[in-house]
Amino acid sequence: MRYVRTLAAAAVAAALLGTSPPAAAPAARAVVDHRPQRVGRVVEAVATLDRNSTWKLVEKLPLDFETYHPQGMTRVGDRLFLSSVEVIERPVRYPEPVDGHDRSPGRGVGHLFVMDLKGRLLEDITLGEGDMYHPGGIDTDGRSVWVPVAEYRPDSAAVVYRVDARTLAVTAEFRVDDHIGGVVPEPRTGRVHGVSWGSRTLYSWDRHGRQLQRRANRSHFVDYQDCAYAGSRKMLCTGVTGFTNASGADFELGGIATVDLRTSDIDHEVPVTLWSTGGHVATRNPVLLEALHGDGVRMWAAPDDGTSPAGTELLVYETKPAD
């Protein structure tokens, strides 16, 4: 296991606790779990969405640090966690498979950024080992953030990390002989769910990584990039499918899906066509869905890479059911 903290750990831990670093500071308040509000009603809120839902951009927060290629996002209390891959050497496709792989591993660094709700960087935690440097979609059980870090190629390998949301201590929980592109802890059962490269395979493991279920994804609407537990043994997944039209122009279709964790059935799917400054669909990579007070859905998204003209922006959208 390899991890590096690049900012003052004491200051960041204090920020997570809502205190000042000195020992004489007032008693710390615990990290407030944002999960009950999000889990309790977000599935019902998402179920009201359809292709006619109108989304309003309510906030655009430029991230003033190097974000590389963002992957997943979750929230614990007043902190946002954003995973990202820094690619140093891109994988190269082989003319023929080598040791069962269709491409080289490349080289890179996996990051888990800790931010406040305005997108200000508090901590940069580096995760990964060897050829496993690509973090995927992330989620929280309310106390820890779960992060898969895989090789940047299909049918490879991954390690699943658990990062304490308060102390930021890192634990390598288990390993998987496949590329895992996203994980979702299920607090009620202790299970951890995951998706493969392109989300074509849906997995379930126990807390120690023993495989409990492996099923083909029955939906081919979008490839899931980021998923989150949503109560009632369901998870919400967001993602993208790329198309090229007859004139050679590329197009990204985004989408949201509700997946039943017991059966892998798709309960609800809806397209998303919201565009970033860089021209990407909002659900291209990191997404966090929340239920609004009353009715409606809030979506946090960071679809653009750090190399985009405007850099990475944290986009916040809201939509409410039609009257």
ZAMARGU-4260 file (C-alpha; in steps of 0.2 Angstrom, whole numbers, plus 5000, padded with zeros to 4 digits):
<rodrens>
0) 5000/5000/5000 | 5006/5017/4995 | 4999/5034/5001 | 5006/5051/5003 | 4998/5066/5011
5) 5003/5082/5003 | 4996/5095/5015 | 4997/5098/5034 | 4988/5082/5041 | 4985/5090/5057
10) 4977/5106/5050 | 4966/5096/5038 | 4960/5083/5052 | 4956/5099/5062 | 4946/5106/5047
15) 4936/5090/5046 | 4932/5091/5064 | 4928/5109/5064 | 4942/5114/5076 | 4958/5123/5076
20) 4975/5113/5076 | 4981/5119/5093 | 4978/5108/5108 | 4969/5122/5117 | 4955/5122/5104
25) 4937/5120/5109 | 4931/5102/5110 | 4930/5094/5092 | 4913/5091/5084 | 4911/5074/5075
30) 4910/5073/5056 | 4892/5075/5052 | 4886/5061/5041 | 4877/5068/5026 | 4871/5051/5021
35) 4854/5050/5030 | 4847/5065/5020 | 4854/5059/5004 | 4849/5041/5006 | 4832/5043/5014
40) 4824/5052/4999 | 4835/5052/4984 | 4829/5036/4976 | 4811/5043/4976 | 4817/5060/4969
45) 4827/5052/4955 | 4812/5041/4951 | 4802/5057/4946 | 4815/5062/4933 | 4812/5059/4914
50) 4819/5066/4898 | 4808/5082/4900 | 4816/5086/4917 | 4823/5104/4917 | 4840/5106/4926
55) 4846/5123/4931 | 4864/5127/4934 | 4864/5135/4951 | 4883/5136/4955 | 4899/5134/4945
60) 4915/5132/4956 | 4932/5133/4947 | 4944/5121/4956 | 4960/5131/4957 | 4971/5115/4959
65) 4978/5102/4947 | 4964/5090/4945 | 4970/5079/4931 | 4956/5067/4925 | 4943/5066/4939
70) 4934/5050/4942 | 4922/5049/4957 | 4914/5060/4970 | 4906/5058/4987 | 4902/5069/5002
75) 4904/5067/5021 | 4897/5081/5031 | 4904/5097/5025 | 4918/5089/5015 | 4918/5083/4997
80) 4930/5069/4991 | 4935/5068/4973 | 4946/5054/4965 | 4956/5057/4950 | 4970/5049/4939
85) 4986/5058/4934 | 4992/5049/4918 | 5011/5050/4916 | 5012/5038/4902 | 4996/5032/4893
90) 4993/5014/4890 | 4997/5008/4872 | 4987/4995/4863 | 4997/4979/4858 | 4996/4972/4840
95) 4991/4956/4849 | 4986/4952/4867 | 5001/4950/4879 | 4998/4940/4895 | 4980/4942/4892
100) 4980/4961/4891 | 4976/4971/4876 | 4987/4986/4880 | 5002/4991/4891 | 4999/4996/4909
105) 5005/5014/4907 | 5011/5024/4922 | 5002/5036/4933 | 4997/5042/4950 | 4980/5040/4959
110) 4973/5055/4969 | 4959/5057/4982 | 4956/5076/4984 | 4948/5082/5000 | 4938/5099/4997
115) 4926/5110/5006 | 4909/5113/4999 | 4916/5128/4989 | 4929/5117/4980 | 4944/5123/4990
120) 4958/5109/4991 | 4961/5103/5009 | 4971/5088/5006 | 4978/5077/4992 | 4980/5058/4996
125) 4990/5048/4984 | 4983/5030/4982 | 4989/5015/4972 | 5004/5003/4970 | 5013/4997/4955
130) 5003/4996/4939 | 4987/5000/4949 | 4986/5019/4949 | 4968/5022/4941 | 4955/5027/4955
135) 4937/5024/4950 | 4920/5029/4956 | 4919/5031/4975 | 4906/5031/4989 | 4905/5033/5008
140) 4897/5022/5022 | 4896/5038/5032 | 4912/5035/5041 | 4924/5030/5027 | 4927/5034/5009
145) 4929/5018/4998 | 4940/5020/4983 | 4945/5007/4970 | 4962/5009/4962 | 4965/4998/4946
150) 4976/4995/4932 | 4971/5007/4917 | 4966/4992/4906 | 4952/4980/4906 | 4953/4962/4914
155) 4967/4967/4925 | 4968/4970/4944 | 4962/4982/4958 | 4964/4986/4976 | 4950/4993/4986
160) 4955/5006/4999 | 4945/5013/5014 | 4949/5030/5019 | 4943/5036/5036 | 4934/5052/5033
165) 4939/5060/5049 | 4957/5055/5051 | 4961/5052/5033 | 4969/5035/5038 | 4971/5023/5023
170) 4968/5005/5024 | 4969/4992/5009 | 4954/4982/5012 | 4955/4969/4998 | 4961/4965/4980
175) 4951/4959/4965 | 4957/4951/4949 | 4948/4963/4937 | 4948/4981/4933 | 4936/4989/4946
180) 4929/5005/4940 | 4918/5010/4955 | 4913/5003/4972 | 4898/5006/4984 | 4898/5001/5002
185) 4881/4995/5009 | 4880/4999/5027 | 4865/4988/5031 | 4873/4972/5025 | 4892/4976/5026
190) 4893/4971/5008 | 4903/4981/4995 | 4897/4982/4977 | 4907/4986/4962 | 4907/4988/4943
195) 4920/4982/4931 | 4928/4991/4916 | 4914/4999/4907 | 4902/4993/4920 | 4899/4977/4910
200) 4900/4966/4926 | 4892/4970/4943 | 4901/4963/4958 | 4897/4960/4976 | 4909/4956/4990
205) 4909/4954/5009 | 4919/4966/5019 | 4935/4956/5017 | 4934/4954/4998 | 4926/4937/4997
210) 4915/4937/4981 | 4897/4935/4984 | 4890/4939/4967 | 4895/4942/4949 | 4882/4946/4936
215) 4882/4954/4919 | 4875/4972/4918 | 4858/4970/4910 | 4858/4988/4904 | 4868/4994/4889
220) 4861/5012/4890 | 4877/5020/4897 | 4893/5014/4905 | 4893/5018/4924 | 4907/5030/4930
225) 4901/5034/4947 | 4889/5025/4959 | 4882/5028/4976 | 4872/5018/4989 | 4854/5025/4990
230) 4845/5015/5003 | 4832/5001/5001 | 4846/4990/4994 | 4848/5001/4979 | 4862/5011/4971
235) 4862/5026/4959 | 4874/5026/4945 | 4879/5039/4933 | 4888/5038/4917 | 4891/5041/4898
240) 4890/5033/4881 | 4900/5040/4866 | 4894/5040/4849 | 4900/5046/4832 | 4888/5052/4819
245) 4888/5050/4800 | 4898/5066/4798 | 4911/5060/4810 | 4906/5072/4825 | 4907/5064/4842
250) 4893/5065/4854 | 4891/5060/4873 | 4875/5054/4880 | 4874/5055/4899 | 4862/5045/4910
255) 4857/5041/4928 | 4851/5023/4933 | 4844/5016/4949 | 4850/4998/4951 | 4843/4985/4963
260) 4858/4977/4972 | 4848/4961/4976 | 4844/4957/4958 | 4855/4969/4947 | 4838/4974/4939
265) 4837/4992/4933 | 4822/5001/4942 | 4824/5017/4932 | 4834/5026/4919 | 4834/5043/4912
270) 4846/5052/4900 | 4856/5068/4904 | 4860/5081/4891 | 4869/5095/4901 | 4885/5102/4894
275) 4901/5108/4903 | 4912/5122/4898 | 4923/5110/4890 | 4909/5102/4880 | 4907/5086/4890
280) 4891/5079/4896 | 4888/5082/4915 | 4888/5064/4920 | 4905/5060/4911 | 4914/5056/4927
285) 4912/5062/4945 | 4893/5064/4950 | 4885/5066/4967 | 4866/5066/4968 | 4856/5073/4983
290) 4838/5075/4987 | 4832/5093/4989 | 4822/5098/5004 | 4804/5096/4998 | 4805/5089/4980
295) 4819/5088/4967 | 4837/5083/4965 | 4853/5092/4966 | 4868/5085/4956 | 4886/5090/4959
300) 4897/5085/4943 | 4915/5088/4938 | 4915/5082/4920 | 4930/5092/4913 | 4948/5087/4915
305) 4962/5099/4922 | 4968/5101/4904 | 4951/5108/4898 | 4952/5127/4893 | 4943/5132/4909
310) 4951/5118/4919 | 4939/5108/4930 | 4924/5116/4936 | 4912/5109/4950 | 4895/5111/4942
315) 4879/5111/4953 | 4863/5108/4945 | 4845/5107/4952 | 4829/5100/4945 | 4811/5099/4952
320) 4796/5089/4946 | 4784/5099/4935 | 4769/5106/4944
</rodrens>
